[in-house]
Amino acid sequence: MDIRLTELAACAGCAAKLGPSDLARVVRPLNGLFAAADFPGLLVGLDLPDDAAVYQLTPELAVISTVDFFPPVVDSPFDFGAVAAANALSDVYAMGGDPLMAVNLVAFPDTVGLDVLSEILRGGAEKVREAGAVLAGGHTITDPEPKYGLAVTGVVHPGRILHKGGALPGDRLILSKALGTGTITTALKRGIGAPAHAEAVIASMSRLNRAASQAARNYRVHAMTDVTGFGLIGHAREMASLSAADLAISFGSLRWIDGARDYADQDIFPGGMGRNRSHFEPWVDFEFRLTEPGRKLLFDPQTSGGLLMAVDAVDAHALLDDLLAAGETAAIIGEVRAGGGRLVVAP
């Protein structure tokens, strides 16, 4: 099994996720095909961006449906499977729900030994089991570039869904994980990442957002989303827009995975960083002179990142204490202000 999975990616410097501008363009024609009045059970769908779809079955039960997959971000097949699974499961946690069932999505080259694929699937299966869900099948195709992920079904009470919008002025912003997965994994793909940094980023990406989501449900969290391919600024902008409020982020309060600042200083970033910056930077106001590497880190695409929460100020420190006690690398990173969807980056 002596193979570098990341070398099989079609474009080692490219991001797997479609850019935000392109995504909005291709999805827009679909919005008129499904009138909300025809599907009263659909609580979350195409009309407003959120982390997963939600369909109400009974007054007490709704199902969450989501899917995510991508090419290898690390070389270890087992770790790649675990990271991809944790990333796919995250959208259920971001909605305040619990995963129930998952099915595999697999694209794999016929030129690579099946023992490699077996390890990828084992990594994913172990993560699904850790989440308390069951792996129940899947689909495979032959593809020169390996890709792996899950389609996940979860459950949530219809009255306790945590949406991406809903943040209120005065709320504090909490981020449950440290940042920097994009720049670190890009360094690893280029063969210049340090082993200690590889260990740190894999631990972060493969950590489930389960404990963070469960902790959030005990407090007055008004909005929540996970930070993934659009980077911190991209997902914060979505929360700000859907909440009709401004989000102020303190750069000095952000926590970074070991190695992230070093690789950023060397201008090592995935291609998605530039696309994120081009799309989202017009909504950002900087209150201080931030270095170019620092600015780029804000747009760095994250894989299996943490949960961004807007929580009542009275509850913020208690929630933070619970997150830290659960082993999360959480921090209060800012606040919600009255406004219209802009972002402010403060010292």
C-alpha positions as CSV (number, residue, x, y, z in Angstrom):
1,M,0.0,0.0,0.0
2,D,3.0,2.3,-0.7
3,I,1.2,5.1,-2.6
4,R,0.7,8.9,-2.2
5,L,-3.1,9.4,-2.6
6,T,-2.8,13.1,-3.1
7,E,-0.6,12.6,-6.2
8,L,-3.6,11.0,-7.9
9,A,-5.6,14.2,-7.7
10,A,-6.2,15.7,-11.2
11,C,-4.9,19.1,-10.0
12,A,-2.9,19.1,-6.8
13,G,-3.3,22.9,-6.3
14,C,-7.0,23.0,-7.0
15,A,-9.9,23.0,-4.6
16,A,-12.5,20.2,-5.0
17,K,-15.4,22.6,-4.3
18,L,-17.1,24.7,-7.0
19,G,-16.5,28.4,-6.3
20,P,-19.2,30.3,-4.6
21,S,-20.0,32.5,-7.6
22,D,-20.3,29.5,-10.0
23,L,-22.3,27.5,-7.5
24,A,-24.9,30.3,-7.1
25,R,-25.1,30.6,-10.9
26,V,-25.8,26.9,-11.6
27,V,-28.3,26.4,-8.7
28,R,-30.3,29.5,-9.5
29,P,-32.5,27.9,-12.3
30,L,-33.5,25.1,-9.9
31,N,-35.3,27.4,-7.5
32,G,-38.4,27.9,-9.6
33,L,-39.0,24.1,-10.1
34,F,-40.2,23.3,-6.6
35,A,-42.8,25.7,-5.2
36,A,-42.8,25.7,-1.4
37,A,-46.6,25.4,-1.3
38,D,-46.4,22.0,-3.1
39,F,-44.0,20.6,-0.4
40,P,-45.2,21.8,3.0
41,G,-43.0,19.3,4.7
42,L,-39.8,20.7,3.3
43,L,-38.5,22.9,6.1
44,V,-35.1,23.7,4.6
45,G,-34.5,23.4,0.8
46,L,-33.1,25.4,-2.1
47,D,-34.8,28.7,-1.3
48,L,-32.2,29.7,1.3
49,P,-28.7,28.4,1.7
50,D,-28.2,26.2,4.7
51,D,-26.0,23.2,5.6
52,A,-28.5,20.4,4.8
53,A,-32.0,19.8,3.7
54,V,-34.7,19.1,6.3
55,Y,-38.0,17.4,5.7
56,Q,-40.7,17.1,8.5
57,L,-42.3,13.7,8.9
58,T,-44.3,14.2,12.1
59,P,-44.8,17.0,14.6
60,E,-41.9,15.5,16.6
61,L,-39.6,14.3,13.8
62,A,-37.8,15.7,10.8
63,V,-35.1,14.1,8.7
64,I,-31.9,15.8,7.6
65,S,-30.3,14.9,4.3
66,T,-26.8,15.9,3.1
67,V,-24.0,14.7,1.0
68,D,-20.3,15.5,0.6
69,F,-17.3,13.9,-1.1
70,F,-13.9,15.1,-2.4
71,P,-10.5,13.9,-3.6
72,P,-7.7,13.0,-1.1
73,V,-6.5,15.7,1.2
74,V,-4.0,13.4,2.9
75,D,-2.0,10.4,1.8
76,S,-3.0,7.8,4.4
77,P,-6.0,5.9,3.0
78,F,-7.5,5.3,6.4
79,D,-7.1,8.9,7.5
80,F,-8.6,10.2,4.2
81,G,-11.6,8.0,4.8
82,A,-12.0,9.2,8.3
83,V,-11.6,12.9,7.4
84,A,-14.1,12.6,4.5
85,A,-16.7,10.9,6.7
86,A,-16.3,13.5,9.5
87,N,-16.7,16.2,7.0
88,A,-19.9,14.7,5.5
89,L,-21.4,14.1,9.0
90,S,-20.7,17.6,10.0
91,D,-23.7,19.1,8.1
92,V,-26.1,17.1,10.3
93,Y,-24.4,18.4,13.4
94,A,-24.5,22.0,12.1
95,M,-28.3,21.7,11.8
96,G,-28.6,20.6,15.5
97,G,-29.3,17.0,14.5
98,D,-27.9,13.5,15.0
99,P,-26.7,11.2,12.2
100,L,-28.8,8.1,11.7
101,M,-27.5,6.4,8.6
102,A,-24.9,6.9,5.9
103,V,-24.1,5.4,2.5
104,N,-20.7,5.5,0.7
105,L,-19.9,7.5,-2.4
106,V,-16.8,6.1,-4.1
107,A,-14.8,6.9,-7.2
108,F,-11.6,4.9,-7.5
109,P,-8.9,4.2,-10.2
110,D,-8.7,0.7,-11.5
111,T,-4.9,1.1,-11.6
112,V,-4.6,1.2,-7.8
113,G,-4.8,-1.8,-5.5
114,L,-8.2,-2.5,-3.8
115,D,-6.4,-2.8,-0.5
116,V,-6.1,1.0,-0.6
117,L,-9.8,1.4,-1.2
118,S,-10.5,-1.0,1.6
119,E,-8.6,1.2,4.0
120,I,-10.4,4.3,2.8
121,L,-13.7,2.6,3.5
122,R,-12.6,1.3,6.8
123,G,-11.6,4.8,7.9
124,G,-15.0,6.1,6.9
125,A,-16.8,3.2,8.6
126,E,-15.0,3.7,11.9
127,K,-16.0,7.4,11.9
128,V,-19.7,6.6,11.1
129,R,-19.7,4.1,14.0
130,E,-18.1,6.7,16.3
131,A,-21.0,9.0,15.3
132,G,-23.5,6.4,16.5
133,A,-24.8,6.0,13.0
134,V,-24.9,2.9,10.7
135,L,-23.2,2.5,7.3
136,A,-25.8,0.9,5.1
137,G,-24.5,0.6,1.6
138,G,-23.2,2.9,-1.2
139,H,-22.2,3.3,-4.8
140,T,-18.9,3.0,-6.6
141,I,-17.6,4.0,-10.0
142,T,-14.2,3.7,-11.8
143,D,-12.5,7.1,-12.0
144,P,-8.8,8.1,-12.6
145,E,-9.0,10.4,-9.6
146,P,-10.1,8.9,-6.3
147,K,-12.9,10.5,-4.5
148,Y,-14.8,9.5,-1.3
149,G,-17.6,10.7,0.9
150,L,-21.0,10.0,2.3
151,A,-24.6,10.7,1.8
152,V,-26.0,11.1,5.3
153,T,-29.5,10.9,6.8
154,G,-30.0,12.4,10.2
155,V,-32.9,13.3,12.6
156,V,-33.9,16.5,14.4
157,H,-36.9,17.8,16.2
158,P,-38.6,20.3,13.8
159,G,-38.7,22.9,16.5
160,R,-35.1,22.6,17.4
161,I,-33.3,23.0,14.1
162,L,-30.3,25.3,14.2
163,H,-30.2,27.4,11.1
164,K,-27.4,29.3,9.4
165,G,-29.4,32.5,9.9
166,G,-30.9,34.0,13.0
167,A,-28.0,35.6,14.7
168,L,-29.0,38.6,16.9
169,P,-27.1,41.9,17.6
170,G,-25.2,41.4,20.9
171,D,-24.6,37.6,20.3
172,R,-21.1,36.4,20.8
173,L,-19.4,34.3,18.0
174,I,-17.8,31.0,19.0
175,L,-15.8,28.8,16.7
176,S,-15.3,25.3,17.9
177,K,-12.1,24.3,16.0
178,A,-8.8,26.0,15.1
179,L,-8.3,27.1,11.5
180,G,-5.7,26.4,8.8
181,T,-6.5,23.1,7.2
182,G,-6.3,24.4,3.6
183,T,-2.8,25.8,3.8
184,I,-1.4,22.9,5.8
185,T,-2.9,20.1,3.5
186,T,-1.6,22.0,0.5
187,A,1.9,22.0,2.1
188,L,1.6,18.3,2.7
189,K,0.5,17.7,-0.9
190,R,3.6,19.5,-2.1
191,G,5.8,17.3,0.1
192,I,7.0,20.1,2.3
193,G,4.7,19.7,5.3
194,A,6.2,18.7,8.6
195,P,5.1,15.4,10.2
196,A,4.0,17.1,13.4
197,H,1.8,19.5,11.3
198,A,0.3,16.5,9.4
199,E,-0.6,14.9,12.7
200,A,-2.2,18.0,14.0
201,V,-4.3,18.7,10.9
202,I,-5.5,15.1,10.6
203,A,-6.5,15.1,14.2
204,S,-8.5,18.3,13.7
205,M,-10.2,17.3,10.4
206,S,-11.1,13.8,11.6
207,R,-12.7,15.1,14.9
208,L,-16.4,14.9,14.8
209,N,-18.5,18.0,15.5
210,R,-20.7,15.8,17.6
211,A,-19.7,17.1,21.1
212,A,-19.7,20.8,19.9
213,S,-23.2,20.4,18.4
214,Q,-24.6,18.7,21.5
215,A,-23.1,21.4,23.8
216,A,-24.7,24.1,21.6
217,R,-28.2,22.6,22.2
218,N,-27.9,23.4,25.9
219,Y,-27.7,27.2,25.4
220,R,-29.4,30.0,23.5
221,V,-27.6,29.5,20.2
222,H,-29.4,31.6,17.6
223,A,-27.5,30.5,14.5
224,M,-24.9,27.9,13.6
225,T,-23.0,26.6,10.6
226,D,-19.9,24.6,9.9
227,V,-16.8,26.3,8.4
228,T,-15.7,24.3,5.4
229,G,-14.9,25.1,1.7
230,F,-15.8,28.8,1.7
231,G,-13.4,29.5,4.6
232,L,-14.2,31.4,7.8
233,I,-15.1,34.6,5.9
234,G,-17.3,32.9,3.4
235,H,-19.4,31.0,5.9
236,A,-19.5,34.0,8.3
237,R,-20.8,36.1,5.4
238,E,-23.6,33.6,4.8
239,M,-24.6,33.8,8.4
240,A,-24.5,37.6,8.4
241,S,-26.6,37.9,5.2
242,L,-29.2,35.4,6.4
243,S,-29.4,37.1,9.8
244,A,-29.6,40.7,8.3
245,A,-26.8,41.6,10.7
246,D,-23.1,42.4,10.7
247,L,-20.5,40.0,12.1
248,A,-17.4,41.4,13.8
249,I,-14.5,39.0,14.0
250,S,-11.4,39.6,16.1
251,F,-8.4,38.3,14.2
252,G,-6.3,38.1,17.4
253,S,-8.9,35.7,18.9
254,L,-8.6,33.1,16.2
255,R,-6.9,29.9,16.9
256,W,-4.7,28.2,14.4
257,I,-3.6,24.6,13.8
258,D,0.2,24.2,14.3
259,G,1.9,25.1,11.0
260,A,-0.9,27.2,9.5
261,R,0.8,30.6,10.1
262,D,4.1,29.3,8.9
263,Y,2.8,28.0,5.5
264,A,0.7,31.1,5.0
265,D,3.8,33.2,5.4
266,Q,5.3,31.1,2.5
267,D,2.1,31.8,0.5
268,I,1.1,28.2,0.4
269,F,-2.6,28.0,-0.3
270,P,-5.1,25.9,-2.3
271,G,-6.7,27.4,-5.4
272,G,-10.0,27.8,-3.6
273,M,-8.6,30.5,-1.4
274,G,-8.4,32.9,-4.3
275,R,-11.9,32.1,-5.5
276,N,-13.2,32.7,-2.0
277,R,-11.4,35.9,-1.6
278,S,-12.6,37.2,-5.0
279,H,-16.2,36.5,-4.1
280,F,-16.4,37.4,-0.4
281,E,-13.9,40.2,0.1
282,P,-16.2,43.0,-1.1
283,W,-18.3,42.4,2.0
284,V,-15.4,42.7,4.4
285,D,-14.2,45.8,6.2
286,F,-10.8,45.7,7.9
287,E,-10.5,47.9,11.0
288,F,-6.7,47.5,11.1
289,R,-3.8,46.9,8.8
290,L,-3.7,43.1,8.5
291,T,-0.8,41.4,6.7
292,E,-1.4,39.7,3.3
293,P,-0.8,36.2,4.7
294,G,-3.3,37.0,7.5
295,R,-5.9,38.2,5.0
296,K,-5.5,35.0,2.9
297,L,-5.9,32.8,5.9
298,L,-9.4,34.2,6.5
299,F,-10.4,32.9,3.0
300,D,-8.5,29.6,3.3
301,P,-10.9,26.7,2.5
302,Q,-11.4,24.4,5.4
303,T,-12.0,20.7,5.4
304,S,-14.1,19.3,8.2
305,G,-13.8,22.6,10.1
306,G,-15.5,23.6,13.3
307,L,-18.9,25.0,14.1
308,L,-19.5,28.8,14.0
309,M,-22.1,29.7,16.6
310,A,-23.9,32.9,17.4
311,V,-24.9,32.6,21.1
312,D,-26.6,34.9,23.5
313,A,-23.9,36.9,25.3
314,V,-25.1,35.7,28.7
315,D,-24.5,32.1,27.7
316,A,-21.3,32.5,25.7
317,H,-18.7,31.8,28.4
318,A,-20.6,28.9,29.9
319,L,-20.8,27.3,26.4
320,L,-17.1,28.0,25.8
321,D,-16.3,26.3,29.1
322,D,-18.3,23.2,28.0
323,L,-16.6,23.1,24.6
324,L,-13.1,23.3,26.1
325,A,-14.0,20.7,28.7
326,A,-15.1,18.4,25.8
327,G,-11.6,18.8,24.2
328,E,-12.5,21.3,21.5
329,T,-10.1,24.0,20.5
330,A,-12.8,26.6,20.8
331,A,-12.7,30.4,21.3
332,I,-14.9,33.4,21.4
333,I,-13.9,35.1,18.1
334,G,-16.2,38.1,17.9
335,E,-19.8,39.4,18.1
336,V,-22.9,40.2,16.1
337,R,-23.7,43.8,15.4
338,A,-26.7,45.6,13.9
339,G,-26.2,45.9,10.2
340,G,-27.1,44.4,6.9
341,G,-24.8,41.5,6.2
342,R,-21.3,42.8,6.2
343,L,-18.2,41.5,8.0
344,V,-15.8,43.5,10.1
345,V,-12.3,42.2,10.9
346,A,-11.0,43.8,14.1
347,P,-7.6,43.3,15.8
